[in-house]
Each structure stands twice: as C-alpha cells, then as structure tokens.
C-alpha cells in the first residue's frame, strides 16, 4: 500500500476507511516512512513534503482506500491552575521552548519531573496522564495546513 496524500480530519468519507495506524507525536511528523497498520499491513507513506499528521487524518491510498491516523497515548503531565497562574506557567514553558498542548482549562506537556516541580511551585496541580499528545505547531506552523515551514 502507498499513500501520497493526507486528507485532513473531517474532510474524508469514513466509509472508505480500510485500516488504521497508531502513532505517537514524534512519529506523526513525516515525509517518507514504512508504517505497519493495525491489521499488520505495510504502508509506504510517500509525501511530497514533511507533514504533521493529526488524529483522524486520512492517508489516501493509491487504490482509493483510506488509512486513519490515530494518536498513540503517551506519558504526559496535565497542569491545572487558576487562569492567571496558568498563563504564567505557559510563559515559563514557552521560555524553555517545550512542546505544549493547550486544552480548555489545562496544559499538557511531556512527563518531566523538573518541570512538574516548577509548575507546582507556581501554584499548579500536576497530574500524570496517558493521552495522545498534539502540541501547538508554533508561530510558523499555524493551523491544520500540513505544511512544514522549517
């Protein structure tokens, strides 16, 4: 199987789904790689440029089928705090150039004991979770356009 195109989540017909790939955050930023699907099939991802794959994107196969991208849960920390403290913590995380996922009332980062202690010191509650990680793309990777602004 070969996929040369990524269809953003919500833009493709789920009836065409034939399989799934489960990938952690680091393995969802690719141009060319052989993947193994949940059913044990090999899939060559062969894109024209490096692309960040998101949960529920579709890998459009040469034969018209679609393989769904699923974000693999990974060990993360959820940081919860009152809004003013959460903004301050977000500033500190950005100052360290850490990948951060913003949710409605909390922040997720990769598990890191030193950063957890810092967040607690700034008034946060920190909880270990196992969840998909989809951090912000940054100022040069805005939106869901699947481009690499390297």
N, CA and C atoms as an extended XYZ file, in Angstrom:
450
Properties=species:S:1:pos:R:3:atomname:S:1:resname:S:1:resid:I:1 pbc="F F F"
N         0.851       -1.180        0.000 N   UNK     1
C         0.000        0.000        0.000 CA  UNK     1
C         0.893        1.238        0.000 C   UNK     1
N         0.446        2.267       -0.716 N   UNK     2
C         1.176        3.524       -0.755 CA  UNK     2
C         0.198        4.684       -0.611 C   UNK     2
N         0.584        5.666        0.233 N   UNK     3
C        -0.205        6.890        0.402 CA  UNK     3
C         0.676        8.070        0.016 C   UNK     3
N         0.162        8.893       -0.878 N   UNK     4
C         0.895       10.078       -1.339 CA  UNK     4
C         0.198       11.375       -0.948 C   UNK     4
N        -0.927       11.244       -0.218 N   UNK     5
C        -1.716       12.427        0.139 CA  UNK     5
C        -2.332       12.236        1.519 C   UNK     5
N        -2.402       13.326        2.282 N   UNK     6
C        -3.057       13.332        3.581 CA  UNK     6
C        -4.355       14.126        3.449 C   UNK     6
N        -5.434       13.513        3.891 N   UNK     7
C        -6.733       14.183        3.907 CA  UNK     7
C        -7.014       14.615        5.346 C   UNK     7
N        -7.136       15.919        5.597 N   UNK     8
C        -7.355       16.388        6.972 CA  UNK     8
C        -8.594       15.774        7.609 C   UNK     8
N        -8.530       15.600        8.920 N   UNK     9
C        -9.650       15.060        9.692 CA  UNK     9
C       -10.931       15.804        9.342 C   UNK     9
N       -12.005       15.045        9.165 N   UNK    10
C       -13.307       15.640        8.879 CA  UNK    10
C       -13.565       15.935        7.420 C   UNK    10
N       -12.598       15.693        6.535 N   UNK    11
C       -12.778       16.015        5.115 CA  UNK    11
C       -12.937       14.783        4.242 C   UNK    11
N       -12.858       13.601        4.837 N   UNK    12
C       -12.935       12.379        4.015 CA  UNK    12
C       -14.067       11.487        4.490 C   UNK    12
N       -14.542       10.636        3.577 N   UNK    13
C       -15.671        9.742        3.828 CA  UNK    13
C       -15.198        8.515        4.599 C   UNK    13
N       -15.691        8.355        5.823 N   UNK    14
C       -15.261        7.264        6.699 CA  UNK    14
C       -15.591        5.879        6.144 C   UNK    14
N       -16.499        5.797        5.203 N   UNK    15
C       -16.832        4.521        4.572 CA  UNK    15
C       -15.610        3.961        3.824 C   UNK    15
N       -14.710        4.840        3.398 N   UNK    16
C       -13.520        4.418        2.643 CA  UNK    16
C       -12.380        3.949        3.543 C   UNK    16
N       -12.564        4.024        4.875 N   UNK    17
C       -11.516        3.590        5.809 CA  UNK    17
C       -11.332        2.081        5.728 C   UNK    17
N       -10.074        1.655        5.477 N   UNK    18
C        -9.800        0.220        5.393 CA  UNK    18
C        -8.888       -0.266        6.518 C   UNK    18
N        -8.225        0.667        7.214 N   UNK    19
C        -7.283        0.275        8.259 CA  UNK    19
C        -6.907        1.526        9.051 C   UNK    19
N        -6.037        1.338       10.066 N   UNK    20
C        -5.595        2.437       10.923 CA  UNK    20
C        -4.111        2.284       11.242 C   UNK    20
N        -3.456        3.411       11.488 N   UNK    21
C        -2.096        3.397       12.031 CA  UNK    21
C        -2.116        4.158       13.343 C   UNK    21
N        -1.405        3.621       14.326 N   UNK    22
C        -1.335        4.214       15.659 CA  UNK    22
C         0.075        4.772       15.845 C   UNK    22
N         0.181        6.115       15.980 N   UNK    23
C         1.483        6.775       16.016 CA  UNK    23
C         1.566        7.762       17.170 C   UNK    23
N         2.714        7.784       17.866 N   UNK    24
C         2.910        8.803       18.889 CA  UNK    24
C         3.256       10.131       18.206 C   UNK    24
N         3.373       11.185       19.008 N   UNK    25
C         3.594       12.519       18.447 CA  UNK    25
C         4.835       12.578       17.559 C   UNK    25
N         5.946       12.028       18.016 N   UNK    26
C         7.184       12.102       17.242 CA  UNK    26
C         7.087       11.381       15.903 C   UNK    26
N         6.280       10.355       15.815 N   UNK    27
C         6.145        9.599       14.568 CA  UNK    27
C         5.040       10.136       13.670 C   UNK    27
N         4.384       11.221       14.077 N   UNK    28
C         3.355       11.837       13.235 CA  UNK    28
C         3.882       13.025       12.451 C   UNK    28
N         5.185       13.220       12.415 N   UNK    29
C         5.801       14.300       11.631 CA  UNK    29
C         6.727       13.630       10.619 C   UNK    29
N         6.224       13.391        9.434 N   UNK    30
C         6.920       12.547        8.467 CA  UNK    30
C         6.754       13.038        7.035 C   UNK    30
N         7.637       12.538        6.178 N   UNK    31
C         7.501       12.685        4.738 CA  UNK    31
C         7.457       11.313        4.084 C   UNK    31
N         8.435       10.477        4.444 N   UNK    32
C         8.511        9.154        3.828 CA  UNK    32
C         8.911        8.135        4.889 C   UNK    32
N         8.090        7.105        5.058 N   UNK    33
C         8.348        6.064        6.046 CA  UNK    33
C         7.442        4.872        5.742 C   UNK    33
N         7.908        3.678        6.090 N   UNK    34
C         7.058        2.493        6.015 CA  UNK    34
C         6.406        2.318        7.390 C   UNK    34
N         5.084        2.245        7.392 N   UNK    35
C         4.308        2.079        8.619 CA  UNK    35
C         3.651        0.706        8.618 C   UNK    35
N         3.389        0.188        9.795 N   UNK    36
C         2.624       -1.044        9.931 CA  UNK    36
C         1.256       -0.679       10.486 C   UNK    36
N         0.208       -1.105        9.806 N   UNK    37
C        -1.151       -0.774       10.214 CA  UNK    37
C        -1.605       -1.697       11.341 C   UNK    37
N        -2.754       -1.382       11.927 N   UNK    38
C        -3.302       -2.216       13.000 CA  UNK    38
C        -3.589       -3.640       12.525 C   UNK    38
N        -3.870       -3.810       11.246 N   UNK    39
C        -4.152       -5.147       10.698 CA  UNK    39
C        -2.874       -5.853       10.227 C   UNK    39
N        -1.720       -5.234       10.465 N   UNK    40
C        -0.450       -5.864       10.104 CA  UNK    40
C         0.005       -5.632        8.682 C   UNK    40
N        -0.655       -4.746        7.958 N   UNK    41
C        -0.243       -4.420        6.585 CA  UNK    41
C         0.879       -3.389        6.606 C   UNK    41
N         1.711       -3.411        5.565 N   UNK    42
C         2.765       -2.407        5.427 CA  UNK    42
C         2.261       -1.310        4.498 C   UNK    42
N         2.530       -0.082        4.895 N   UNK    43
C         2.077        1.096        4.157 CA  UNK    43
C         3.263        2.027        3.959 C   UNK    43
N         3.542        2.378        2.714 N   UNK    44
C         4.577        3.365        2.428 CA  UNK    44
C         3.921        4.739        2.404 C   UNK    44
N         4.290        5.581        3.360 N   UNK    45
C         3.871        6.978        3.356 CA  UNK    45
C         4.898        7.702        2.506 C   UNK    45
N         4.473        8.287        1.404 N   UNK    46
C         5.379        8.877        0.416 CA  UNK    46
C         4.838       10.248        0.016 C   UNK    46
N         5.063       11.237        0.901 N   UNK    47
C         4.504       12.576        0.705 CA  UNK    47
C         5.513       13.494        0.018 C   UNK    47
N         5.053       14.518       -0.676 N   UNK    48
C         5.973       15.446       -1.343 CA  UNK    48
C         6.775       16.316       -0.374 C   UNK    48
N         6.264       16.498        0.845 N   UNK    49
C         6.978       17.295        1.854 CA  UNK    49
C         6.663       16.771        3.244 C   UNK    49
N         7.511       17.111        4.199 N   UNK    50
C         7.296       16.701        5.579 CA  UNK    50
C         5.965       17.266        6.053 C   UNK    50
N         5.192       16.432        6.724 N   UNK    51
C         3.838       16.778        7.122 CA  UNK    51
C         3.595       16.333        8.551 C   UNK    51
N         2.867       17.141        9.321 N   UNK    52
C         2.462       16.716       10.660 CA  UNK    52
C         1.085       16.094       10.551 C   UNK    52
N         0.998       14.825       10.935 N   UNK    53
C        -0.269       14.091       10.899 CA  UNK    53
C        -1.006       14.290       12.213 C   UNK    53
N        -2.319       14.476       12.115 N   UNK    54
C        -3.160       14.697       13.286 CA  UNK    54
C        -4.146       13.549       13.456 C   UNK    54
N        -4.680       13.426       14.670 N   UNK    55
C        -5.722       12.438       14.956 CA  UNK    55
C        -6.825       12.537       13.910 C   UNK    55
N        -7.201       11.406       13.352 N   UNK    56
C        -8.300       11.258       12.391 CA  UNK    56
C        -8.005       11.805       10.997 C   UNK    56
N        -6.756       12.193       10.707 N   UNK    57
C        -6.402       12.469        9.323 CA  UNK    57
C        -6.504       11.158        8.556 C   UNK    57
N        -6.675       11.243        7.262 N   UNK    58
C        -6.733       10.055        6.423 CA  UNK    58
C        -5.547        9.998        5.480 C   UNK    58
N        -4.903        8.839        5.408 N   UNK    59
C        -3.830        8.626        4.442 CA  UNK    59
C        -4.483        8.018        3.195 C   UNK    59
N        -4.504        8.810        2.117 N   UNK    60
C        -5.206        8.426        0.894 CA  UNK    60
C        -4.325        7.479        0.086 C   UNK    60
N        -4.781        6.251       -0.060 N   UNK    61
C        -4.017        5.226       -0.759 CA  UNK    61
C        -4.182        5.337       -2.272 C   UNK    61
N        -3.194        4.831       -2.992 N   UNK    62
C        -3.253        4.855       -4.460 CA  UNK    62
C        -4.501        4.176       -5.004 C   UNK    62
N        -5.022        3.156       -4.287 N   UNK    63
C        -6.205        2.428       -4.772 CA  UNK    63
C        -7.521        3.070       -4.327 C   UNK    63
N        -7.453        4.216       -3.641 N   UNK    64
C        -8.665        4.933       -3.221 CA  UNK    64
C        -9.078        4.694       -1.778 C   UNK    64
N        -8.530        3.665       -1.131 N   UNK    65
C        -8.830        3.427        0.272 CA  UNK    65
C        -8.176        4.474        1.155 C   UNK    65
N        -8.581        4.481        2.415 N   UNK    66
C        -8.024        5.454        3.357 CA  UNK    66
C        -7.631        4.734        4.636 C   UNK    66
N        -6.438        5.059        5.131 N   UNK    67
C        -5.966        4.562        6.423 CA  UNK    67
C        -6.038        5.724        7.407 C   UNK    67
N        -6.766        5.515        8.512 N   UNK    68
C        -6.955        6.563        9.517 CA  UNK    68
C        -5.711        6.681       10.403 C   UNK    68
N        -5.315        7.906       10.696 N   UNK    69
C        -4.237        8.179       11.652 CA  UNK    69
C        -4.847        8.268       13.045 C   UNK    69
N        -4.291        7.499       13.973 N   UNK    70
C        -4.732        7.537       15.363 CA  UNK    70
C        -3.535        7.918       16.235 C   UNK    70
N        -3.750        8.866       17.120 N   UNK    71
C        -2.678        9.336       18.004 CA  UNK    71
C        -2.504        8.352       19.160 C   UNK    71
N        -1.306        7.808       19.292 N   UNK    72
C        -1.000        6.851       20.363 CA  UNK    72
C        -0.882        7.604       21.689 C   UNK    72
N        -1.554        7.129       22.734 N   UNK    73
C        -1.384        7.748       24.057 CA  UNK    73
C         0.069        7.632       24.529 C   UNK    73
N         0.543        8.668       25.204 N   UNK    74
C         1.899        8.691       25.738 CA  UNK    74
C         1.895        9.275       27.140 C   UNK    74
N         2.964        9.056       27.917 N   UNK    75
C         3.013        9.605       29.281 CA  UNK    75
C         3.165       11.131       29.243 C   UNK    75
N         2.192       11.801       29.835 N   UNK    76
C         2.163       13.266       29.838 CA  UNK    76
C         1.879       13.767       31.247 C   UNK    76
N         2.018       15.073       31.406 N   UNK    77
C         1.595       15.749       32.623 CA  UNK    77
C         0.494       16.727       32.256 C   UNK    77
N        -0.570       16.736       33.043 N   UNK    78
C        -1.603       17.758       32.907 CA  UNK    78
C        -1.402       18.764       34.019 C   UNK    78
N        -1.329       20.021       33.627 N   UNK    79
C        -1.095       21.110       34.567 CA  UNK    79
C        -2.377       21.929       34.670 C   UNK    79
N        -2.912       21.993       35.887 N   UNK    80
C        -4.142       22.737       36.154 CA  UNK    80
C        -3.835       23.832       37.182 C   UNK    80
N        -4.391       25.018       36.955 N   UNK    81
C        -4.179       26.140       37.872 CA  UNK    81
C        -5.219       27.211       37.563 C   UNK    81
N        -5.410       28.156       38.484 N   UNK    82
C        -6.271       29.301       38.173 CA  UNK    82
C        -5.727       30.023       36.925 C   UNK    82
N        -6.594       30.707       36.180 N   UNK    83
C        -6.184       31.301       34.906 CA  UNK    83
C        -4.897       32.139       34.948 C   UNK    83
N        -4.745       33.014       35.914 N   UNK    84
C        -3.541       33.859       35.961 CA  UNK    84
C        -2.285       33.019       36.162 C   UNK    84
N        -2.364       32.035       37.031 N   UNK    85
C        -1.208       31.155       37.264 CA  UNK    85
C        -0.928       30.296       36.037 C   UNK    85
N        -1.975       29.834       35.367 N   UNK    86
C        -1.787       29.000       34.176 CA  UNK    86
C        -1.105       29.794       33.060 C   UNK    86
N        -1.466       31.063       32.916 N   UNK    87
C        -0.806       31.911       31.915 CA  UNK    87
C         0.673       32.085       32.250 C   UNK    87
N         0.959       32.290       33.504 N   UNK    88
C         2.352       32.453       33.934 CA  UNK    88
C         3.145       31.171       33.681 C   UNK    88
N         2.554       30.023       33.987 N   UNK    89
C         3.204       28.742       33.744 CA  UNK    89
C         3.423       28.553       32.238 C   UNK    89
N         2.427       28.902       31.428 N   UNK    90
C         2.568       28.792       29.973 CA  UNK    90
C         3.733       29.636       29.481 C   UNK    90
N         3.909       30.820       30.046 N   UNK    91
C         5.040       31.663       29.664 CA  UNK    91
C         6.358       30.957       29.976 C   UNK    91
N         6.476       30.378       31.170 N   UNK    92
C         7.700       29.670       31.561 CA  UNK    92
C         7.965       28.473       30.646 C   UNK    92
N         6.920       27.748       30.268 N   UNK    93
C         7.095       26.602       29.371 CA  UNK    93
C         7.558       27.069       27.989 C   UNK    93
N         6.953       28.152       27.502 N   UNK    94
C         7.365       28.711       26.214 CA  UNK    94
C         8.789       29.227       26.247 C   UNK    94
N         9.172       29.825       27.365 N   UNK    95
C        10.535       30.330       27.524 CA  UNK    95
C        11.557       29.205       27.427 C   UNK    95
N        11.133       27.991       27.767 N   UNK    96
C        12.004       26.812       27.681 CA  UNK    96
C        11.823       26.070       26.360 C   UNK    96
N        10.999       26.613       25.473 N   UNK    97
C        10.745       26.025       24.151 CA  UNK    97
C        10.236       24.592       24.232 C   UNK    97
N         9.396       24.319       25.232 N   UNK    98
C         8.823       22.982       25.384 CA  UNK    98
C         7.565       22.844       24.528 C   UNK    98
N         7.358       21.690       23.921 N   UNK    99
C         6.092       21.468       23.222 CA  UNK    99
C         4.951       21.445       24.237 C   UNK    99
N         3.874       22.175       23.948 N   UNK   100
C         2.756       22.337       24.877 CA  UNK   100
C         1.446       22.142       24.123 C   UNK   100
N         0.540       21.384       24.733 N   UNK   101
C        -0.808       21.240       24.210 CA  UNK   101
C        -1.750       21.998       25.135 C   UNK   101
N        -2.480       22.958       24.577 N   UNK   102
C        -3.420       23.750       25.358 CA  UNK   102
C        -4.809       23.144       25.250 C   UNK   102
N        -5.422       22.884       26.393 N   UNK   103
C        -6.799       22.424       26.455 CA  UNK   103
C        -7.606       23.546       27.105 C   UNK   103
N        -8.903       23.400       27.204 N   UNK   104
C        -9.756       24.488       27.682 CA  UNK   104
C        -9.290       25.088       29.006 C   UNK   104
N        -8.940       24.248       29.972 N   UNK   105
C        -8.612       24.769       31.302 CA  UNK   105
C        -7.336       24.163       31.879 C   UNK   105
N        -6.498       23.607       31.009 N   UNK   106
C        -5.267       22.968       31.468 CA  UNK   106
C        -4.273       22.885       30.325 C   UNK   106
N        -3.065       22.526       30.678 N   UNK   107
C        -1.975       22.392       29.716 CA  UNK   107
C        -1.421       20.981       29.825 C   UNK   107
N        -1.063       20.394       28.693 N   UNK   108
C        -0.382       19.099       28.690 CA  UNK   108
C         1.034       19.262       28.160 C   UNK   108
N         1.964       18.592       28.827 N   UNK   109
C         3.353       18.546       28.380 CA  UNK   109
C         3.845       17.107       28.527 C   UNK   109
N         4.992       16.824       27.937 N   UNK   110
C         5.614       15.517       28.158 CA  UNK   110
C         6.044       15.426       29.609 C   UNK   110
N         6.004       14.213       30.142 N   UNK   111
C         6.366       13.994       31.542 CA  UNK   111
C         7.799       14.459       31.793 C   UNK   111
N         7.961       15.309       32.817 N   UNK   112
C         9.270       15.865       33.179 CA  UNK   112
C         9.194       16.289       34.644 C   UNK   112
N         9.945       15.613       35.482 N   UNK   113
C         9.891       15.850       36.923 CA  UNK   113
C        10.288       17.277       37.289 C   UNK   113
N        11.318       17.804       36.660 N   UNK   114
C        11.789       19.160       36.976 CA  UNK   114
C        10.722       20.198       36.620 C   UNK   114
N        10.103       20.051       35.460 N   UNK   115
C         9.062       20.998       35.042 CA  UNK   115
C         7.820       20.841       35.924 C   UNK   115
N         7.505       19.616       36.328 N   UNK   116
C         6.372       19.400       37.237 CA  UNK   116
C         6.600       20.137       38.548 C   UNK   116
N         7.818       20.051       39.101 N   UNK   117
C         8.134       20.758       40.345 CA  UNK   117
C         8.021       22.266       40.163 C   UNK   117
N         8.493       22.780       39.016 N   UNK   118
C         8.399       24.213       38.745 CA  UNK   118
C         6.927       24.645       38.716 C   UNK   118
N         6.082       23.873       38.014 N   UNK   119
C         4.664       24.220       37.906 CA  UNK   119
C         3.988       24.200       39.275 C   UNK   119
N         4.317       23.206       40.080 N   UNK   120
C         3.752       23.163       41.443 CA  UNK   120
C         4.195       24.383       42.240 C   UNK   120
N         5.446       24.785       42.085 N   UNK   121
C         5.967       25.957       42.771 CA  UNK   121
C         5.269       27.241       42.349 C   UNK   121
N         4.678       27.230       41.154 N   UNK   122
C         3.942       28.395       40.660 CA  UNK   122
C         2.439       28.277       40.921 C   UNK   122
N         2.042       27.281       41.744 N   UNK   123
C         0.654       27.174       42.180 CA  UNK   123
C        -0.208       26.189       41.414 C   UNK   123
N         0.389       25.311       40.627 N   UNK   124
C        -0.397       24.364       39.828 CA  UNK   124
C        -0.574       23.030       40.525 C   UNK   124
N        -1.607       22.338       40.108 N   UNK   125
C        -1.754       20.922       40.415 CA  UNK   125
C        -1.272       20.186       39.170 C   UNK   125
N        -0.459       19.164       39.365 N   UNK   126
C         0.112       18.429       38.235 CA  UNK   126
C        -0.269       16.959       38.366 C   UNK   126
N        -0.812       16.404       37.290 N   UNK   127
C        -1.269       15.013       37.296 CA  UNK   127
C        -0.644       14.268       36.123 C   UNK   127
N        -0.144       13.072       36.378 N   UNK   128
C         0.348       12.215       35.310 CA  UNK   128
C        -0.847       11.610       34.582 C   UNK   128
N        -0.811       11.647       33.246 N   UNK   129
C        -1.868       11.054       32.418 CA  UNK   129
C        -1.231       10.296       31.263 C   UNK   129
N        -1.974        9.398       30.687 N   UNK   130
C        -1.613        8.699       29.451 CA  UNK   130
C        -2.637        9.176       28.434 C   UNK   130
N        -2.189        9.939       27.432 N   UNK   131
C        -3.123       10.523       26.469 CA  UNK   131
C        -2.390       10.849       25.177 C   UNK   131
N        -3.131       10.999       24.076 N   UNK   132
C        -2.494       11.469       22.839 CA  UNK   132
C        -1.926       12.869       23.056 C   UNK   132
N        -0.805       13.165       22.420 N   UNK   133
C        -0.154       14.471       22.565 CA  UNK   133
C        -0.161       15.169       21.225 C   UNK   133
N        -0.770       16.339       21.163 N   UNK   134
C        -0.829       17.122       19.933 CA  UNK   134
C        -0.532       18.579       20.270 C   UNK   134
N         0.751       18.895       20.503 N   UNK   135
C         1.108       20.250       20.914 CA  UNK   135
C         0.911       21.277       19.811 C   UNK   135
N         0.911       22.530       20.217 N   UNK   136
C         0.811       23.641       19.279 CA  UNK   136
C         1.943       23.565       18.271 C   UNK   136
N         1.659       23.958       17.048 N   UNK   137
C         2.672       23.919       15.992 CA  UNK   137
C         3.664       25.072       16.106 C   UNK   137
N         3.306       26.122       16.815 N   UNK   138
C         4.193       27.277       16.916 CA  UNK   138
C         3.822       28.344       15.914 C   UNK   138
N         4.482       29.462       16.004 N   UNK   139
C         4.150       30.625       15.183 CA  UNK   139
C         4.308       30.368       13.694 C   UNK   139
N         5.172       29.438       13.308 N   UNK   140
C         5.415       29.192       11.888 CA  UNK   140
C         4.738       27.931       11.395 C   UNK   140
N         3.865       27.354       12.196 N   UNK   141
C         3.143       26.158       11.792 CA  UNK   141
C         1.682       26.274       12.156 C   UNK   141
N         1.102       27.449       11.930 N   UNK   142
C        -0.260       27.739       12.364 CA  UNK   142
C        -1.265       26.945       11.563 C   UNK   142
N        -2.307       26.484       12.244 N   UNK   143
C        -3.430       25.849       11.579 CA  UNK   143
C        -3.216       24.389       11.266 C   UNK   143
N        -4.047       23.907       10.377 N   UNK   144
C        -4.079       22.489       10.030 CA  UNK   144
C        -3.754       22.344        8.557 C   UNK   144
N        -2.731       23.079        8.079 N   UNK   145
C        -2.469       23.065        6.653 CA  UNK   145
C        -1.447       22.025        6.231 C   UNK   145
N        -0.894       21.266        7.194 N   UNK   146
C         0.017       20.164        6.927 CA  UNK   146
C         1.276       20.601        6.200 C   UNK   146
N         1.727       21.828        6.396 N   UNK   147
C         2.967       22.210        5.739 CA  UNK   147
C         4.095       22.330        6.735 C   UNK   147
N         5.303       22.251        6.201 N   UNK   148
C         6.496       22.348        7.038 CA  UNK   148
C         7.179       23.651        6.705 C   UNK   148
N         7.233       24.559        7.643 N   UNK   149
C         7.816       25.872        7.409 CA  UNK   149
C         9.251       25.934        7.857 C   UNK   149
N         9.824       24.747        8.287 N   UNK   150
C        11.195       24.608        8.728 CA  UNK   150
C        11.932       25.863        8.783 C   UNK   150
